[in-house]
Amino acid sequence: MEMTIDESKHVDDNGDIFVHRLKDLTDEEKQRLEAQNSRIIPDTKAARLEKEAKRHWDLFYKRNETKFFKDRHWTTREFQELINFKADERITFLELGCGVGNMVFPLVQEGFSNFYFYACDFSPRAVEFVKSNSLYDESRMKAFCADLTTDNLFENIEEGCVDIASLIFVLSAIHPEAWSKVAQVAYRALRPGGVLLFRDYGRYDMAQLRFKPGHKIADNFYMRQDGTRSYYYTEEELQNLFTNAGFEIIMNTYVQRRTVNFKEGIDVPRIFVQGKYRKPSNGKAEMIQIWQ
Ligand SMILES: C[S@@+](CC[C@H](N)C(=O)[O-])C[C@H]1O[C@@H](n2cnc3c(N)ncnc32)[C@H](O)[C@@H]1O
């Protein structure tokens, strides 16, 4: 069925707009993207950034401690999967790339007493910040170090034991060649029928358009001043990535929102991509994996 643009648009209670359409660029924005190509990061430097990815994130947390990211209080609104079950049902939750816990701690604060939380990150400092949070409770949480581009997650959790996993602004920090490994790790961690909740940067988000020449590593992949990296996704890229890993797509869409701070006179449009990907419970996905 053909849909007009308006029909594909959905506005939620918070004013976030869900739309299946790539942002149209103005001439000035096209020029800015073009200018980024005038000075691409040399291959040797790009290789060094990849080798030192963990160190750059660990230094990021040394510098910013727990002050950089805001608590993600929107997750229960956007991801009904977090609240749609019986109160006494035991739920195993895994945050992949947890940083200092800005997603898990708001859930802990709201109750979620039937949840057991696993939280992992490859930055030892980030994991230490999670463990030293006053809400950290060893009887219902376990934070540990794991690099999602390897198998070492499974030194701490059993394969197939997770009901809900999340990947929130993490995949964009990882080299595109390693994304399929990360998707595979998430798939293996989930039980059949388990769901992966996803949010990350969308193509032509203002943060992408703002990069000056000298920051571009590859198409849509950039280095920030502090050596951390970020990619800006289209819906199609994520759909292909997670479908190829064996997931069923429940949701996969751009989210347009505005970041407003009246005091500082800030009002900027943002573009994210949001997804919900389910590991099938009918064995079909296992077949896909065998053939990969
Ligand atoms: C932008 S932060 C997001 C943190 C958290 N998910 C949140 O929403 O606040 C990205 C996180 O991904 C982590 N990360 C990047 N690459 C990783 C990898 N290969 N394995 C595990 N964690 C990784 C970084 O250390 C950082 O904590």
The ligand as a Tripos MOL2 file, in Angstrom:
@<TRIPOS>MOLECULE
LIG
   27    29     1     0     0
SMALL
NO_CHARGES

@<TRIPOS>ATOM
      1 C1         26.8100    7.4950   24.2580 C.3       1 LIG1
      2 S1         27.2170    6.3900   25.5280 S.3       1 LIG1
      3 C2         25.6140    5.7670   25.9880 C.3       1 LIG1
      4 C3         25.5700    5.1610   27.3610 C.3       1 LIG1
      5 C4         24.2090    4.6660   27.8260 C.3       1 LIG1
      6 N1         23.6870    3.6160   26.9770 N.3       1 LIG1
      7 C5         23.2140    5.7940   27.9190 C.2       1 LIG1
      8 O1         22.1900    5.7170   27.2580 O.co2     1 LIG1
      9 O2         23.4600    6.7440   28.6470 O.co2     1 LIG1
     10 C6         27.9390    5.0390   24.6110 C.3       1 LIG1
     11 C7         28.4740    3.9410   25.5070 C.3       1 LIG1
     12 O3         28.8610    2.8240   24.7020 O.3       1 LIG1
     13 C8         30.0000    2.2490   25.2990 C.3       1 LIG1
     14 N2         30.6660    1.4370   24.2590 N.ar      1 LIG1
     15 C9         31.1960    1.8670   23.0800 C.ar      1 LIG1
     16 N3         31.7300    0.8320   22.4060 N.ar      1 LIG1
     17 C10        31.5370   -0.2890   23.1560 C.ar      1 LIG1
     18 C11        31.8700   -1.6620   22.9930 C.ar      1 LIG1
     19 N4         32.5540   -2.1140   21.9210 N.pl3     1 LIG1
     20 N5         31.5190   -2.5290   23.9710 N.ar      1 LIG1
     21 C12        30.8600   -2.0860   25.0770 C.ar      1 LIG1
     22 N6         30.5240   -0.7940   25.2940 N.ar      1 LIG1
     23 C13        30.8460    0.0970   24.3410 C.ar      1 LIG1
     24 C14        30.8130    3.4360   25.7740 C.3       1 LIG1
     25 O4         31.7630    3.1150   26.7490 O.3       1 LIG1
     26 C15        29.7010    4.3570   26.3060 C.3       1 LIG1
     27 O5         29.4730    4.1130   27.6690 O.3       1 LIG1
@<TRIPOS>BOND
     1     1     2 1
     2     2     3 1
     3     2    10 1
     4     3     4 1
     5     4     5 1
     6     5     6 1
     7     5     7 1
     8     7     8 2
     9     7     9 1
    10    10    11 1
    11    11    12 1
    12    11    26 1
    13    12    13 1
    14    13    14 1
    15    13    24 1
    16    14    15 ar
    17    14    23 ar
    18    15    16 ar
    19    16    17 ar
    20    17    18 ar
    21    17    23 ar
    22    18    19 1
    23    18    20 ar
    24    20    21 ar
    25    21    22 ar
    26    22    23 ar
    27    24    25 1
    28    24    26 1
    29    26    27 1
@<TRIPOS>SUBSTRUCTURE
     1 LIG1         1 GROUP 0 **** ****
